Amino acid sequence: MKHTGLSTAFYALLGTGALLGTTTNLAKVAASMNIAALPFLMWSLMGAAIFLLSLQLFKGQSIPVNREVIKYSVFSSLLTVAGSNLILFSAIAHVGVSFVALAISLPPLLTYVFALFLGMEKACLLRSVGVILSLAGTMVLVAAKWQAPQASHTWLLLTLLGPVLLAAGNIYRTAYWPKGISPESLVPSMLVAATLILAAVGGLVPSLQVSLPISGSTLALLAVQSLVFSGQFVLLFVLQKAGGPVFLSLTGPVAALLGIPVAVVLLNERLVPAILPSAVLIATGVGFMVLQQLKIQRLENRERASEQLAD
């Protein structure tokens, strides 16, 4: 990776992590204002979609619309935007920002497990150790939360479904990426699809609602979350393009590193003692994954350099 590409990836990583950490905290603010997770997520995603579509049109960029893009947008948004975020946004009010933030660190590890079972990856010692350590860290935190007074066992388990959906989305995006379509062009269509999916869920499930209490504070919070989503998803695709899987796998840990202190200082988040050993185990596991990916990347760079010399 060239120096300029490395700089772009580094700043995109910090930006994505910061915005993802901000999202988890804004979801807690929404819950404290008695704003339900589904309408808050749906309307803020719609705001982000409108903003990014307007930006594309202003720049004179075409918006790809065909059967392949629509299918890709629906399934990828169902897994990585609508489904996972609805679970995680809803869970924050029950399990806290810290638990959700650490759960967001798990998708790269679960993606490897899925890819291993599907034959897309080969077994690797470093990655296997990373998965074991991270899952151990998760179990430490789950066990501590499980034994806490007034613990919501159902929401603890549901929260863990969020990273599973994100990992499944990673596999889907890799396998079915539309040919010839840039990452940036797919963001608005994914957000539109996610908005429609959430609207359908709200319409079909009687216990859920899509309406919001109209007030200045609610509209201000929605506007902020829409802008955060816009930057978060655009930077995520920039990071995927500039930094590859190594930097992409660090998004969750960076979000946790930046998001948890904000929750503690500004939102009075109470941390269980197990958060530290759990975070260390998960971070170490992710570190093993990154080391292996760096080894693969160096090997690919050497092979590419050898081919260029041969030519």
SELUM-917069 format. One record per residue (C-alpha): residue number from 0; x, z, y. Coordinates in nm, 4 decimals, m for minus. Layout:
// residues N
r pos = NUM	xx = X	zz = Z	yy = Y
...
//
This chain:
// residues 311
r pos = 0	xx = 0.0000	zz = 0.0000	yy = 0.0000
r pos = 1	xx = 0.1423	zz = m0.0967	yy = 0.3396
r pos = 2	xx = 0.1985	zz = 0.1643	yy = 0.6107
r pos = 3	xx = m0.0939	zz = 0.0385	yy = 0.8210
r pos = 4	xx = m0.3200	zz = 0.0428	yy = 0.5163
r pos = 5	xx = m0.2052	zz = 0.3954	yy = 0.4337
r pos = 6	xx = m0.2783	zz = 0.5127	yy = 0.7891
r pos = 7	xx = m0.6238	zz = 0.3534	yy = 0.7793
r pos = 8	xx = m0.6972	zz = 0.5169	yy = 0.4445
r pos = 9	xx = m0.5763	zz = 0.8577	yy = 0.5654
r pos = 10	xx = m0.7894	zz = 0.8566	yy = 0.8801
r pos = 11	xx = m1.0874	zz = 0.7155	yy = 0.6887
r pos = 12	xx = m1.0456	zz = 0.9978	yy = 0.4351
r pos = 13	xx = m1.0445	zz = 1.2636	yy = 0.7071
r pos = 14	xx = m1.3422	zz = 1.1021	yy = 0.8796
r pos = 15	xx = m1.5450	zz = 1.0621	yy = 0.5608
r pos = 16	xx = m1.4676	zz = 1.4149	yy = 0.4440
r pos = 17	xx = m1.5505	zz = 1.5641	yy = 0.7837
r pos = 18	xx = m1.8816	zz = 1.3775	yy = 0.8057
r pos = 19	xx = m1.9743	zz = 1.4641	yy = 0.4463
r pos = 20	xx = m1.8983	zz = 1.8292	yy = 0.5178
r pos = 21	xx = m2.1068	zz = 1.8032	yy = 0.8350
r pos = 22	xx = m2.3960	zz = 1.6569	yy = 0.6352
r pos = 23	xx = m2.4097	zz = 1.9574	yy = 0.4011
r pos = 24	xx = m2.4172	zz = 2.1939	yy = 0.6988
r pos = 25	xx = m2.6830	zz = 1.9919	yy = 0.8832
r pos = 26	xx = m2.8970	zz = 2.0057	yy = 0.5696
r pos = 27	xx = m2.8725	zz = 2.3853	yy = 0.5813
r pos = 28	xx = m2.9674	zz = 2.3824	yy = 0.9501
r pos = 29	xx = m3.2715	zz = 2.1688	yy = 0.8621
r pos = 30	xx = m3.3709	zz = 2.4139	yy = 0.5886
r pos = 31	xx = m3.3419	zz = 2.7048	yy = 0.8338
r pos = 32	xx = m3.5813	zz = 2.5145	yy = 1.0650
r pos = 33	xx = m3.8302	zz = 2.4798	yy = 0.7753
r pos = 34	xx = m3.7769	zz = 2.1037	yy = 0.7577
r pos = 35	xx = m3.8276	zz = 1.9850	yy = 0.3997
r pos = 36	xx = m3.5381	zz = 1.8022	yy = 0.2359
r pos = 37	xx = m3.7231	zz = 1.4778	yy = 0.1541
r pos = 38	xx = m3.8514	zz = 1.3892	yy = 0.5032
r pos = 39	xx = m3.5273	zz = 1.5027	yy = 0.6667
r pos = 40	xx = m3.3250	zz = 1.2825	yy = 0.4324
r pos = 41	xx = m3.5663	zz = 0.9873	yy = 0.4487
r pos = 42	xx = m3.6013	zz = 0.9695	yy = 0.8275
r pos = 43	xx = m3.2306	zz = 1.0244	yy = 0.8928
r pos = 44	xx = m3.1419	zz = 0.7491	yy = 0.6435
r pos = 45	xx = m3.3929	zz = 0.5197	yy = 0.8124
r pos = 46	xx = m3.2329	zz = 0.5963	yy = 1.1481
r pos = 47	xx = m2.8895	zz = 0.5160	yy = 1.0068
r pos = 48	xx = m3.0194	zz = 0.1913	yy = 0.8535
r pos = 49	xx = m3.1753	zz = 0.0782	yy = 1.1834
r pos = 50	xx = m2.8569	zz = 0.1646	yy = 1.3731
r pos = 51	xx = m2.6275	zz = m0.0247	yy = 1.1339
r pos = 52	xx = m2.8605	zz = m0.3256	yy = 1.1065
r pos = 53	xx = m2.8764	zz = m0.3460	yy = 1.4857
r pos = 54	xx = m2.4986	zz = m0.3222	yy = 1.5024
r pos = 55	xx = m2.4598	zz = m0.6069	yy = 1.2529
r pos = 56	xx = m2.7009	zz = m0.8283	yy = 1.4451
r pos = 57	xx = m2.5277	zz = m0.7433	yy = 1.7746
r pos = 58	xx = m2.1954	zz = m0.8533	yy = 1.6250
r pos = 59	xx = m2.3534	zz = m1.1752	yy = 1.5017
r pos = 60	xx = m2.2924	zz = m1.0865	yy = 1.1376
r pos = 61	xx = m2.5269	zz = m1.2212	yy = 0.8738
r pos = 62	xx = m2.7261	zz = m0.9804	yy = 0.6592
r pos = 63	xx = m2.7048	zz = m1.0857	yy = 0.2926
r pos = 64	xx = m3.0480	zz = m1.0952	yy = 0.1299
r pos = 65	xx = m3.0812	zz = m1.2396	yy = m0.2184
r pos = 66	xx = m3.2007	zz = m1.1250	yy = m0.5580
r pos = 67	xx = m2.8596	zz = m0.9943	yy = m0.6645
r pos = 68	xx = m2.8068	zz = m0.7934	yy = m0.3439
r pos = 69	xx = m3.1596	zz = m0.6488	yy = m0.3560
r pos = 70	xx = m3.1184	zz = m0.5420	yy = m0.7191
r pos = 71	xx = m2.7774	zz = m0.3923	yy = m0.6461
r pos = 72	xx = m2.9045	zz = m0.2089	yy = m0.3376
r pos = 73	xx = m3.2029	zz = m0.0589	yy = m0.5199
r pos = 74	xx = m3.0127	zz = 0.0743	yy = m0.8210
r pos = 75	xx = m2.6993	zz = 0.1860	yy = m0.6359
r pos = 76	xx = m2.9022	zz = 0.3601	yy = m0.3645
r pos = 77	xx = m3.1243	zz = 0.5267	yy = m0.6254
r pos = 78	xx = m2.8173	zz = 0.6862	yy = m0.7828
r pos = 79	xx = m2.5710	zz = 0.7397	yy = m0.4990
r pos = 80	xx = m2.7947	zz = 0.7838	yy = m0.1933
r pos = 81	xx = m3.1594	zz = 0.8700	yy = m0.2602
r pos = 82	xx = m3.1501	zz = 1.0568	yy = m0.5921
r pos = 83	xx = m2.8280	zz = 1.2520	yy = m0.5552
r pos = 84	xx = m2.8784	zz = 1.3418	yy = m0.1887
r pos = 85	xx = m3.2387	zz = 1.4508	yy = m0.2411
r pos = 86	xx = m3.1210	zz = 1.6935	yy = m0.5088
r pos = 87	xx = m2.8253	zz = 1.8215	yy = m0.3061
r pos = 88	xx = m3.0200	zz = 1.8509	yy = 0.0209
r pos = 89	xx = m3.2971	zz = 2.0416	yy = m0.1568
r pos = 90	xx = m3.0489	zz = 2.2656	yy = m0.3377
r pos = 91	xx = m2.8655	zz = 2.3876	yy = m0.0267
r pos = 92	xx = m3.1508	zz = 2.6205	yy = 0.0692
r pos = 93	xx = m3.1330	zz = 2.7813	yy = m0.2780
r pos = 94	xx = m2.7633	zz = 2.7834	yy = m0.3780
r pos = 95	xx = m2.5803	zz = 2.7526	yy = m0.0460
r pos = 96	xx = m2.3439	zz = 2.5043	yy = 0.1160
r pos = 97	xx = m2.0348	zz = 2.6254	yy = m0.0716
r pos = 98	xx = m2.1782	zz = 2.5563	yy = m0.4178
r pos = 99	xx = m2.3047	zz = 2.2124	yy = m0.3153
r pos = 100	xx = m1.9740	zz = 2.1300	yy = m0.1426
r pos = 101	xx = m1.7736	zz = 2.2090	yy = m0.4559
r pos = 102	xx = m2.0218	zz = 2.0139	yy = m0.6695
r pos = 103	xx = m1.9505	zz = 1.7076	yy = m0.4531
r pos = 104	xx = m1.5861	zz = 1.7286	yy = m0.5703
r pos = 105	xx = m1.6876	zz = 1.6535	yy = m0.9305
r pos = 106	xx = m1.8017	zz = 1.2851	yy = m0.9273
r pos = 107	xx = m1.4503	zz = 1.1309	yy = m0.9702
r pos = 108	xx = m1.3950	zz = 1.3442	yy = m1.2798
r pos = 109	xx = m1.7381	zz = 1.2689	yy = m1.4238
r pos = 110	xx = m1.6881	zz = 0.8995	yy = m1.3450
r pos = 111	xx = m1.3783	zz = 0.9026	yy = m1.5654
r pos = 112	xx = m1.5722	zz = 1.0729	yy = m1.8467
r pos = 113	xx = m1.8489	zz = 0.8111	yy = m1.8255
r pos = 114	xx = m1.5960	zz = 0.5271	yy = m1.8124
r pos = 115	xx = m1.4188	zz = 0.6735	yy = m2.1154
r pos = 116	xx = m1.7369	zz = 0.6791	yy = m2.3236
r pos = 117	xx = m1.8298	zz = 0.3266	yy = m2.2099
r pos = 118	xx = m1.4872	zz = 0.1902	yy = m2.3017
r pos = 119	xx = m1.4009	zz = 0.1061	yy = m1.9403
r pos = 120	xx = m1.1040	zz = 0.3482	yy = m1.9389
r pos = 121	xx = m0.8496	zz = 0.4627	yy = m2.1949
r pos = 122	xx = m0.7875	zz = 0.8276	yy = m2.2798
r pos = 123	xx = m0.5123	zz = 0.9827	yy = m2.0673
r pos = 124	xx = m0.3586	zz = 1.3299	yy = m2.0920
r pos = 125	xx = m0.3333	zz = 1.3972	yy = m1.7170
r pos = 126	xx = m0.6897	zz = 1.2890	yy = m1.6506
r pos = 127	xx = m0.8214	zz = 1.4803	yy = m1.9509
r pos = 128	xx = m0.6488	zz = 1.7980	yy = m1.8314
r pos = 129	xx = m0.7920	zz = 1.7351	yy = m1.4847
r pos = 130	xx = m1.1445	zz = 1.7087	yy = m1.6232
r pos = 131	xx = m1.1046	zz = 2.0271	yy = m1.8294
r pos = 132	xx = m0.9688	zz = 2.2267	yy = m1.5331
r pos = 133	xx = m1.2394	zz = 2.1070	yy = m1.2961
r pos = 134	xx = m1.5188	zz = 2.1730	yy = m1.5422
r pos = 135	xx = m1.3716	zz = 2.5193	yy = m1.6040
r pos = 136	xx = m1.3750	zz = 2.5810	yy = m1.2286
r pos = 137	xx = m1.7365	zz = 2.4701	yy = m1.2137
r pos = 138	xx = m1.8334	zz = 2.7018	yy = m1.4981
r pos = 139	xx = m1.6596	zz = 2.9967	yy = m1.3270
r pos = 140	xx = m1.8675	zz = 2.9418	yy = m1.0135
r pos = 141	xx = m2.1907	zz = 2.8752	yy = m1.2037
r pos = 142	xx = m2.1421	zz = 3.1942	yy = m1.4086
r pos = 143	xx = m2.0846	zz = 3.3995	yy = m1.0933
r pos = 144	xx = m2.3878	zz = 3.2476	yy = m0.9196
r pos = 145	xx = m2.5970	zz = 3.2882	yy = m1.2354
r pos = 146	xx = m2.5367	zz = 3.6646	yy = m1.2426
r pos = 147	xx = m2.5999	zz = 3.7136	yy = m0.8713
r pos = 148	xx = m2.9145	zz = 3.9032	yy = m0.7655
r pos = 149	xx = m3.2134	zz = 3.6735	yy = m0.7049
r pos = 150	xx = m3.0191	zz = 3.3771	yy = m0.8436
r pos = 151	xx = m3.2142	zz = 3.0528	yy = m0.8740
r pos = 152	xx = m3.1101	zz = 2.9368	yy = m1.2204
r pos = 153	xx = m3.3182	zz = 2.6201	yy = m1.2020
r pos = 154	xx = m3.1538	zz = 2.5087	yy = m0.8783
r pos = 155	xx = m2.8051	zz = 2.5890	yy = m1.0079
r pos = 156	xx = m2.8618	zz = 2.3477	yy = m1.2952
r pos = 157	xx = m3.0367	zz = 2.0876	yy = m1.0796
r pos = 158	xx = m2.7462	zz = 2.0906	yy = m0.8328
r pos = 159	xx = m2.5093	zz = 1.9870	yy = m1.1113
r pos = 160	xx = m2.7289	zz = 1.6810	yy = m1.1694
r pos = 161	xx = m2.6310	zz = 1.5551	yy = m0.8217
r pos = 162	xx = m2.2656	zz = 1.4778	yy = m0.9067
r pos = 163	xx = m2.3786	zz = 1.3273	yy = m1.2386
r pos = 164	xx = m2.5934	zz = 1.0752	yy = m1.0482
r pos = 165	xx = m2.3066	zz = 1.0053	yy = m0.8059
r pos = 166	xx = m2.0720	zz = 0.9383	yy = m1.0979
r pos = 167	xx = m2.3281	zz = 0.7088	yy = m1.2625
r pos = 168	xx = m2.3543	zz = 0.5284	yy = m0.9292
r pos = 169	xx = m1.9775	zz = 0.4788	yy = m0.9224
r pos = 170	xx = m1.9949	zz = 0.3115	yy = m1.2631
r pos = 171	xx = m2.2872	zz = 0.0920	yy = m1.1573
r pos = 172	xx = m2.1187	zz = m0.0195	yy = m0.8333
r pos = 173	xx = m1.8027	zz = m0.1106	yy = m1.0217
r pos = 174	xx = m1.9857	zz = m0.3100	yy = m1.2881
r pos = 175	xx = m2.2443	zz = m0.4890	yy = m1.0729
r pos = 176	xx = m2.0868	zz = m0.5413	yy = m0.7300
r pos = 177	xx = m2.2331	zz = m0.8667	yy = m0.5861
r pos = 178	xx = m1.9717	zz = m1.1409	yy = m0.5792
r pos = 179	xx = m1.8433	zz = m1.2490	yy = m0.2398
r pos = 180	xx = m2.0188	zz = m0.9693	yy = m0.0488
r pos = 181	xx = m1.8096	zz = m0.7388	yy = 0.1701
r pos = 182	xx = m1.8569	zz = m0.3618	yy = 0.1368
r pos = 183	xx = m1.9655	zz = m0.3255	yy = 0.5002
r pos = 184	xx = m2.2477	zz = m0.5769	yy = 0.4524
r pos = 185	xx = m2.3996	zz = m0.3719	yy = 0.1706
r pos = 186	xx = m2.4326	zz = m0.0412	yy = 0.3569
r pos = 187	xx = m2.7495	zz = m0.1238	yy = 0.5590
r pos = 188	xx = m2.9317	zz = m0.2717	yy = 0.2591
r pos = 189	xx = m2.8470	zz = 0.0364	yy = 0.0500
r pos = 190	xx = m2.9797	zz = 0.2668	yy = 0.3220
r pos = 191	xx = m3.3002	zz = 0.0615	yy = 0.3592
r pos = 192	xx = m3.3525	zz = 0.0727	yy = m0.0181
r pos = 193	xx = m3.2913	zz = 0.4491	yy = m0.0239
r pos = 194	xx = m3.5445	zz = 0.5001	yy = 0.2566
r pos = 195	xx = m3.8111	zz = 0.3007	yy = 0.0704
r pos = 196	xx = m3.7410	zz = 0.4875	yy = m0.2550
r pos = 197	xx = m3.7795	zz = 0.8248	yy = m0.0836
r pos = 198	xx = m4.0984	zz = 0.7082	yy = 0.0903
r pos = 199	xx = m4.2383	zz = 0.6020	yy = m0.2480
r pos = 200	xx = m4.1481	zz = 0.9386	yy = m0.4009
r pos = 201	xx = m4.3181	zz = 1.1188	yy = m0.1135
r pos = 202	xx = m4.6280	zz = 0.9036	yy = m0.1548
r pos = 203	xx = m4.6512	zz = 0.9409	yy = m0.5326
r pos = 204	xx = m4.5782	zz = 1.3136	yy = m0.5673
r pos = 205	xx = m4.8628	zz = 1.5186	yy = m0.4150
r pos = 206	xx = m4.6478	zz = 1.8287	yy = m0.3611
r pos = 207	xx = m4.3988	zz = 1.6370	yy = m0.1456
r pos = 208	xx = m4.4473	zz = 1.5109	yy = 0.2079
r pos = 209	xx = m4.2755	zz = 1.2613	yy = 0.4349
r pos = 210	xx = m4.4113	zz = 1.3897	yy = 0.7660
r pos = 211	xx = m4.2047	zz = 1.6048	yy = 0.9997
r pos = 212	xx = m4.2954	zz = 1.8616	yy = 1.2644
r pos = 213	xx = m4.2405	zz = 1.6779	yy = 1.5926
r pos = 214	xx = m4.0291	zz = 1.8747	yy = 1.8369
r pos = 215	xx = m3.7263	zz = 1.8157	yy = 2.0540
r pos = 216	xx = m3.4979	zz = 2.0118	yy = 1.8209
r pos = 217	xx = m3.6220	zz = 1.8242	yy = 1.5129
r pos = 218	xx = m3.5713	zz = 1.4832	yy = 1.6738
r pos = 219	xx = m3.2270	zz = 1.5861	yy = 1.7987
r pos = 220	xx = m3.1255	zz = 1.7014	yy = 1.4502
r pos = 221	xx = m3.2527	zz = 1.3751	yy = 1.2975
r pos = 222	xx = m3.0598	zz = 1.1708	yy = 1.5535
r pos = 223	xx = m2.7383	zz = 1.3600	yy = 1.4815
r pos = 224	xx = m2.7824	zz = 1.3264	yy = 1.1034
r pos = 225	xx = m2.8566	zz = 0.9534	yy = 1.1387
r pos = 226	xx = m2.5330	zz = 0.9014	yy = 1.3315
r pos = 227	xx = m2.3426	zz = 1.1133	yy = 1.0791
r pos = 228	xx = m2.4848	zz = 0.9079	yy = 0.7901
r pos = 229	xx = m2.3936	zz = 0.5839	yy = 0.9706
r pos = 230	xx = m2.0326	zz = 0.6878	yy = 1.0122
r pos = 231	xx = m2.0132	zz = 0.8502	yy = 0.6697
r pos = 232	xx = m2.1208	zz = 0.5461	yy = 0.4693
r pos = 233	xx = m1.9270	zz = 0.2925	yy = 0.6776
r pos = 234	xx = m1.6080	zz = 0.4991	yy = 0.6527
r pos = 235	xx = m1.6677	zz = 0.5492	yy = 0.2810
r pos = 236	xx = m1.6571	zz = 0.1737	yy = 0.2250
r pos = 237	xx = m1.3541	zz = 0.1397	yy = 0.4563
r pos = 238	xx = m1.1850	zz = 0.4103	yy = 0.2501
r pos = 239	xx = m1.2756	zz = 0.2368	yy = m0.0752
r pos = 240	xx = m1.1226	zz = m0.0866	yy = 0.0539
r pos = 241	xx = m0.8109	zz = 0.0580	yy = 0.2235
r pos = 242	xx = m0.7263	zz = 0.3521	yy = 0.0000
r pos = 243	xx = m0.8622	zz = 0.2640	yy = m0.3407
r pos = 244	xx = m0.9630	zz = 0.5211	yy = m0.6029
r pos = 245	xx = m0.6842	zz = 0.7678	yy = m0.5122
r pos = 246	xx = m0.8105	zz = 0.8387	yy = m0.1615
r pos = 247	xx = m1.1740	zz = 0.7941	yy = m0.2646
r pos = 248	xx = m1.1400	zz = 1.0761	yy = m0.5188
r pos = 249	xx = m1.0255	zz = 1.3134	yy = m0.2433
r pos = 250	xx = m1.3424	zz = 1.2749	yy = m0.0346
r pos = 251	xx = m1.5247	zz = 1.5642	yy = m0.2034
r pos = 252	xx = m1.2373	zz = 1.8149	yy = m0.1790
r pos = 253	xx = m1.1787	zz = 1.7276	yy = 0.1882
r pos = 254	xx = m1.5508	zz = 1.7715	yy = 0.2585
r pos = 255	xx = m1.5438	zz = 2.1117	yy = 0.0870
r pos = 256	xx = m1.2265	zz = 2.2137	yy = 0.2721
r pos = 257	xx = m1.3811	zz = 2.1282	yy = 0.6088
r pos = 258	xx = m1.7466	zz = 2.2062	yy = 0.5371
r pos = 259	xx = m1.7279	zz = 2.5510	yy = 0.3761
r pos = 260	xx = m1.5442	zz = 2.7258	yy = 0.6659
r pos = 261	xx = m1.7994	zz = 2.5822	yy = 0.9103
r pos = 262	xx = m2.0822	zz = 2.7176	yy = 0.6951
r pos = 263	xx = m1.9181	zz = 3.0618	yy = 0.6811
r pos = 264	xx = m1.8361	zz = 3.0866	yy = 1.0531
r pos = 265	xx = m2.1379	zz = 2.9171	yy = 1.2117
r pos = 266	xx = m2.4166	zz = 2.9496	yy = 0.9537
r pos = 267	xx = m2.3353	zz = 3.2925	yy = 0.8028
r pos = 268	xx = m2.2772	zz = 3.1489	yy = 0.4557
r pos = 269	xx = m2.1961	zz = 3.4277	yy = 0.2097
r pos = 270	xx = m1.9277	zz = 3.3415	yy = m0.0434
r pos = 271	xx = m1.9142	zz = 3.4903	yy = m0.3921
r pos = 272	xx = m1.5678	zz = 3.6190	yy = m0.4966
r pos = 273	xx = m1.5501	zz = 3.3501	yy = m0.7667
r pos = 274	xx = m1.5372	zz = 3.0737	yy = m0.5042
r pos = 275	xx = m1.1574	zz = 3.0962	yy = m0.4691
r pos = 276	xx = m1.0552	zz = 3.0657	yy = m0.8381
r pos = 277	xx = m1.3243	zz = 2.8027	yy = m0.8855
r pos = 278	xx = m1.1979	zz = 2.5988	yy = m0.5897
r pos = 279	xx = m0.8373	zz = 2.6276	yy = m0.7125
r pos = 280	xx = m0.9305	zz = 2.5043	yy = m1.0615
r pos = 281	xx = m1.1376	zz = 2.2142	yy = m0.9287
r pos = 282	xx = m0.8702	zz = 2.1157	yy = m0.6745
r pos = 283	xx = m0.6009	zz = 2.1286	yy = m0.9439
r pos = 284	xx = m0.8137	zz = 1.9122	yy = m1.1700
r pos = 285	xx = m0.8661	zz = 1.6559	yy = m0.8956
r pos = 286	xx = m0.4911	zz = 1.6713	yy = m0.8279
r pos = 287	xx = m0.4161	zz = 1.5720	yy = m1.1882
r pos = 288	xx = m0.6560	zz = 1.2793	yy = m1.1530
r pos = 289	xx = m0.4838	zz = 1.1679	yy = m0.8325
r pos = 290	xx = m0.1364	zz = 1.1940	yy = m0.9900
r pos = 291	xx = m0.2431	zz = 0.9699	yy = m1.2771
r pos = 292	xx = m0.4007	zz = 0.7191	yy = m1.0404
r pos = 293	xx = m0.0811	zz = 0.7129	yy = m0.8308
r pos = 294	xx = 0.1184	zz = 0.6392	yy = m1.1454
r pos = 295	xx = m0.1147	zz = 0.3509	yy = m1.2280
r pos = 296	xx = m0.0947	zz = 0.2207	yy = m0.8716
r pos = 297	xx = 0.2868	zz = 0.2311	yy = m0.8693
r pos = 298	xx = 0.2948	zz = 0.0449	yy = m1.2007
r pos = 299	xx = 0.0591	zz = m0.2222	yy = m1.0679
r pos = 300	xx = 0.2717	zz = m0.2587	yy = m0.7523
r pos = 301	xx = 0.5857	zz = m0.3059	yy = m0.9622
r pos = 302	xx = 0.4173	zz = m0.5673	yy = m1.1792
r pos = 303	xx = 0.2936	zz = m0.7477	yy = m0.8693
r pos = 304	xx = 0.6411	zz = m0.7398	yy = m0.7142
r pos = 305	xx = 0.7946	zz = m0.8732	yy = m1.0361
r pos = 306	xx = 0.5458	zz = m1.1608	yy = m1.0434
r pos = 307	xx = 0.6275	zz = m1.2488	yy = m0.6817
r pos = 308	xx = 1.0011	zz = m1.2481	yy = m0.7565
r pos = 309	xx = 0.9421	zz = m1.4678	yy = m1.0598
r pos = 310	xx = 0.7558	zz = m1.7190	yy = m0.8426
//
